[in-house]
């Protein structure tokens, strides 16, 4: 039996301070989300009196009914789901294909390409040149403005390359003996055995696609039906568009909802899916970072 080592007073104080600090950080992180949720479930007219901090005072679903009845949020949710699915699949495939080429030691100029790619992670052309490029490519007010510019990421390429370099050399040799070329080797051998890193990058990019609102704000200027859900939320909060939601709601609903209460409900509806999914996906994020940083 091993004797338990007794902690000194200093160690006990240090642990206590750490626990207290973590509790404070958790509270400061969670309470704003709780505050929005509580107010979204409270009667809008009653919420104008203030004093709602922990639980709804007059519980109601009318705020969410007003949000769901608005056709704009349904369309925006569909755009978000579509761009997340299509963008993630194309991003993973294209980035993995380029990364496989970078992982081949016989690639001429590989070190130069890595240097140039690393520079792009630090410096970029800026917003105005990027906007002009998107305009010249005729991607303004186009669904593919969410897809094409995001098909490649050098950061994700580095993670793919680190994983591909650790694959057994015998797999490629056996496939080539059977007559497989590089494309067949990539699709039928490399990708199937690389599902862990593929899943990791898919989660990275999928969460980014879901949360991205900036592309919709900058590049969707005329056709508002192409705005994603996060852009919809941004415009609701920034431009006070909830007045239209309130006036278009059913007659009984308009008695209990206000512009501010509908804003709260909109925030919950747009962020709830990814908030619920993230705890289950976090371990893949950590694994992806480990894949990209540790060899062997």
Protein Blocks (a to p, Z undefined) as FASTA:
>chain_A
ZZdddddfklmmmmmmmmmmmmmmmmmmmmmmmmmmmmmmpcfklmmngoiakbcfbgcf
klmmmmmmpmklmmmmmmmmmmmmmmmmmmmmmmmmmmmmmmpmklghklmmmmmmmmmm
mpcebjklmmmmmmmnopghifklmmmmmmpcfklmmmmmmmmmmpcfklmmmmmmnopa
fklmmmmmmmmmmmmmmmmmmmmmmmmmmmpmklmmmmmmklmmlpcfklmmmmmmmnop
mmmmmmmmcfklmmmgcfklmmmmmmmmmmmmmmmmmmmmmmmmmmmmmmmmpgZZ
